[in-house]
């Protein structure tokens, strides 16, 4: 039974990690520590999300001002390798290394689909209360990712002299802070979740070209700001063996929805 559970979880993670990817909230997992003092862990994580982002008043070559707009179709997937360490029995830290790409529409409804690029993150979890099957804890994590978007689809220019940005570089920084319980529902199965705070910051830099000649015209840039700050999440963690944990969760804010999962080995 244990072997079949492990096989199913590995197959699910491999299928998801090898699927086409797009920018997201990071997976959080239980908000409580799971590694004991001196214990190492390693694993794979994946997240997919769609969010609303505000592109603040931008600038372009020559000192002109670009109108602010909101993108309601900003998507991101992230794939990570996770390495963790138990600092004490109730406190652990972790590092993430992986890749991400982005897909968004600008204010002219032009879609940009990014290539996969580097992503890095870190975080810490602590358990501050534990009794019987209930744990309460807190989580802090931060990440940075970038993506170069050069393609667009489903776009008809307004005139042969219309200018458009078709080379875009995106940098995204995210911070998530969560508090909540982790409750052992059955042997080897726990439920977790709670409220969380989400901060998004970033920048988009693009290059303008003339549709008529293809010649480079100038640069543009926008600052990115998230439109939703507070949210909640819920998930389940399954212990397939004493030191093998699989988790899957759903995150929601007023401006974003995300699915996250991870498979972690503790040594």
C-alpha positions as CSV (number, residue, x, y, z in Angstrom):
1,X,0.0,0.0,0.0
2,X,2.8,2.4,0.9
3,X,4.7,1.6,-2.3
4,X,1.6,2.2,-4.4
5,X,0.9,5.6,-2.7
6,X,4.5,6.7,-3.4
7,X,4.3,5.6,-7.0
8,X,1.1,7.5,-7.6
9,X,2.5,10.7,-6.1
10,X,5.7,10.5,-8.1
11,X,3.8,10.0,-11.3
12,X,1.5,13.0,-10.6
13,X,4.5,15.3,-9.8
14,X,6.4,14.2,-12.9
15,X,3.4,14.8,-15.2
16,X,2.9,18.3,-13.8
17,X,6.5,19.3,-13.7
18,X,7.0,18.3,-17.4
19,X,3.8,20.2,-18.5
20,X,4.1,23.5,-20.3
21,X,4.6,26.3,-17.7
22,X,3.7,29.9,-17.3
23,X,4.3,33.2,-13.3
24,X,2.8,32.2,-10.0
25,X,2.5,32.4,-6.2
26,X,4.9,30.0,-4.7
27,X,3.7,26.8,-3.0
28,X,3.7,27.2,0.8
29,X,2.9,23.8,2.3
30,X,2.0,23.5,6.0
31,X,2.8,26.7,7.9
32,X,4.5,24.5,10.6
33,X,8.0,23.0,10.7
34,X,8.3,19.3,9.7
35,X,12.1,18.7,10.0
36,X,13.8,18.0,13.3
37,X,17.0,19.7,14.5
38,X,19.9,18.9,12.1
39,X,17.6,17.1,9.6
40,X,18.0,17.7,5.9
41,X,15.3,17.5,3.3
42,X,15.1,17.7,-0.5
43,X,12.4,17.6,-3.0
44,X,10.5,19.1,-6.0
45,X,7.8,21.7,-6.0
46,X,5.4,23.2,-8.6
47,X,2.9,26.1,-8.7
48,X,0.6,27.6,-11.2
49,X,-1.3,30.9,-10.8
50,X,-3.3,33.6,-12.5
51,X,-3.3,37.1,-11.1
52,X,-4.3,40.7,-11.8
53,X,-1.3,43.0,-11.8
54,X,-1.2,46.8,-12.1
55,X,1.4,48.3,-14.5
56,X,2.0,51.7,-13.0
57,X,2.6,54.8,-15.2
58,X,5.5,53.9,-17.4
59,X,8.3,55.8,-19.2
60,X,9.7,55.5,-22.7
61,X,12.7,56.9,-24.6
62,X,12.7,60.7,-24.7
63,X,11.1,61.1,-21.2
64,X,7.5,60.5,-22.3
65,X,4.8,59.0,-20.0
66,X,2.9,55.8,-20.7
67,X,-0.6,55.3,-19.3
68,X,-1.1,52.9,-16.4
69,X,-3.1,49.8,-17.0
70,X,-4.1,46.5,-15.3
71,X,-3.4,43.1,-16.8
72,X,-6.2,40.6,-15.8
73,X,-4.5,37.7,-17.5
74,X,-1.1,37.4,-16.0
75,X,-0.1,33.8,-15.6
76,X,3.0,32.1,-14.1
77,X,4.2,28.6,-13.4
78,X,7.3,27.9,-11.3
79,X,9.2,24.6,-10.9
80,X,11.6,24.3,-8.0
81,X,14.1,22.0,-6.4
82,X,13.8,22.5,-2.6
83,X,16.5,22.0,0.0
84,X,15.6,22.4,3.7
85,X,17.3,22.1,7.1
86,X,16.0,21.8,10.6
87,X,17.6,24.6,12.8
88,X,15.7,23.4,15.9
89,X,13.0,20.8,16.4
90,X,10.4,23.6,15.8
91,X,12.2,25.8,13.3
92,X,13.4,25.1,9.8
93,X,14.7,27.0,6.8
94,X,14.7,26.2,3.1
95,X,16.2,27.3,-0.3
96,X,14.5,27.0,-3.7
97,X,16.2,26.9,-7.1
98,X,14.3,26.5,-10.3
99,X,12.7,28.1,-13.4
100,X,9.7,30.2,-14.3
101,X,8.1,31.8,-17.3
102,X,5.4,34.5,-17.8
103,X,2.4,35.1,-20.0
104,X,0.6,38.4,-20.1
105,X,-1.5,40.8,-22.1
106,X,-0.8,44.5,-22.4
107,X,-3.2,47.4,-22.7
108,X,-3.6,46.8,-26.4
109,X,-4.6,43.2,-25.8
110,X,-1.3,41.9,-27.2
111,X,-0.2,38.6,-25.6
112,X,3.4,38.1,-24.7
113,X,4.5,34.5,-23.8
114,X,7.8,34.3,-22.0
115,X,10.7,31.7,-22.2
116,X,11.6,29.7,-19.1
117,X,14.2,31.6,-17.0
118,X,15.9,31.4,-13.6
119,X,13.9,31.5,-10.3
120,X,15.2,31.5,-6.7
121,X,13.5,31.6,-3.4
122,X,14.0,31.1,0.4
123,X,11.9,30.9,3.5
124,X,11.5,29.7,7.0
125,X,8.7,27.9,9.1
126,X,8.2,27.6,12.8
127,X,5.9,25.7,15.1
128,X,4.9,27.7,18.1
129,X,2.2,25.4,19.5
130,X,1.7,21.7,19.4
131,X,-0.8,19.5,21.3
132,X,-2.0,16.0,20.3
133,X,-2.9,16.1,16.6
134,X,-2.9,19.9,16.3
135,X,0.1,22.2,15.4
136,X,0.0,26.0,14.9
137,X,2.8,27.8,13.1
138,X,4.0,30.6,10.8
139,X,5.7,30.9,7.5
140,X,7.8,33.5,5.7
141,X,9.0,33.1,2.2
142,X,10.3,35.3,-0.7
143,X,11.3,34.6,-4.3
144,X,12.6,36.3,-7.4
145,X,12.0,35.3,-11.0
146,X,12.6,36.7,-14.5
147,X,11.3,35.9,-18.0
148,X,11.9,37.2,-21.5
149,X,8.8,37.4,-23.6
150,X,9.2,37.9,-27.3
151,X,6.1,36.4,-29.0
152,X,2.5,37.6,-29.3
153,X,-0.7,36.1,-30.8
154,X,-4.2,37.1,-31.8
155,X,-3.2,40.7,-32.6
156,X,-4.2,42.8,-35.6
157,X,-2.5,46.2,-35.8
158,X,-4.6,49.4,-36.1
159,X,-2.5,50.8,-39.0
160,X,0.7,50.0,-40.9
161,X,2.5,52.7,-38.9
162,X,1.4,51.3,-35.5
163,X,4.2,50.7,-33.0
164,X,4.2,47.8,-30.6
165,X,6.5,46.3,-28.0
166,X,7.5,42.8,-29.0
167,X,10.6,42.2,-26.8
168,X,9.8,42.3,-23.1
169,X,11.9,41.4,-20.0
170,X,10.0,40.8,-16.8
171,X,11.3,40.7,-13.2
172,X,9.0,39.7,-10.4
173,X,9.6,39.6,-6.6
174,X,7.1,38.0,-4.3
175,X,6.8,37.8,-0.5
176,X,4.3,35.5,1.3
177,X,3.6,35.4,5.1
178,X,1.2,32.8,6.5
179,X,-0.2,31.7,9.9
180,X,-2.3,28.7,10.5
181,X,-2.9,25.2,11.8
182,X,-1.9,21.8,10.6
183,X,-4.2,19.0,11.9
184,X,-3.7,15.3,11.6
185,X,-7.0,14.1,10.3
186,X,-6.1,10.4,9.9
187,X,-2.9,8.4,10.3
188,X,-0.5,9.9,7.6
189,X,-3.0,12.5,6.4
190,X,-3.1,16.1,7.6
191,X,-5.1,19.2,6.7
192,X,-3.5,22.7,6.8
193,X,-4.1,26.3,5.8
194,X,-4.9,29.7,7.0
195,X,-4.7,33.4,6.1
196,X,-1.7,34.8,4.3
197,X,-0.3,38.2,3.2
198,X,1.0,38.5,-0.4
199,X,3.3,41.2,-1.8
200,X,4.2,41.5,-5.4
201,X,6.7,43.9,-6.9
202,X,8.5,44.0,-10.2
203,X,9.4,45.7,-13.4
204,X,8.8,45.3,-17.1
205,X,11.2,46.6,-19.7
206,X,10.4,46.5,-23.4
207,X,11.7,47.6,-26.8
208,X,9.5,49.3,-29.4
209,X,9.7,48.6,-33.1
210,X,8.0,50.0,-36.2
211,X,5.6,47.6,-37.8
212,X,6.2,49.2,-41.2
213,X,10.1,49.0,-41.2
214,X,10.9,46.7,-38.3
215,X,13.4,49.3,-37.1
216,X,14.1,49.8,-33.4
217,X,12.4,52.9,-32.1
218,X,12.9,53.1,-28.3
219,X,12.7,51.6,-24.9
220,X,9.8,51.5,-22.4
221,X,9.5,50.4,-18.8
222,X,6.7,49.9,-16.2
223,X,6.7,49.2,-12.5
224,X,4.5,46.2,-11.5
225,X,2.3,46.2,-8.4
226,X,0.0,43.5,-7.2
227,X,-3.7,44.3,-6.7
228,X,-4.5,41.9,-3.9
229,X,-2.8,41.7,-0.5
230,X,-4.6,39.3,1.8
231,X,-5.9,35.8,1.0
232,X,-6.3,32.3,2.4
233,X,-5.2,28.8,1.5
234,X,-6.0,25.2,2.2
235,X,-4.2,22.0,1.6
236,X,-3.5,18.4,2.5
237,X,-0.3,16.6,3.3
238,X,0.1,12.8,2.9
239,X,2.9,10.9,4.6
240,X,3.6,8.0,2.2
241,X,6.4,6.8,4.4
242,X,8.1,8.1,7.6
243,X,10.2,10.7,5.7
244,X,8.4,11.1,2.4
245,X,5.7,13.9,2.3
246,X,3.4,14.9,-0.5
247,X,1.3,18.1,-0.3
248,X,-1.2,19.8,-2.6
249,X,-2.9,23.1,-1.9
250,X,-5.1,25.9,-3.3
251,X,-4.4,29.6,-2.7
252,X,-6.8,32.5,-3.2
253,X,-6.6,36.3,-2.9
254,X,-8.9,39.0,-4.4
255,X,-6.6,39.2,-7.4
256,X,-5.0,35.7,-7.7
257,X,-5.7,32.0,-7.7
258,X,-3.0,29.4,-7.4
259,X,-2.4,25.7,-7.3
260,X,0.7,24.4,-5.6
261,X,2.2,21.0,-4.7
262,X,5.4,19.4,-3.6
263,X,7.1,16.1,-2.9
264,X,9.7,16.2,-0.1
265,X,12.2,13.6,1.3
266,X,13.6,14.1,4.8
267,X,16.9,12.5,5.6
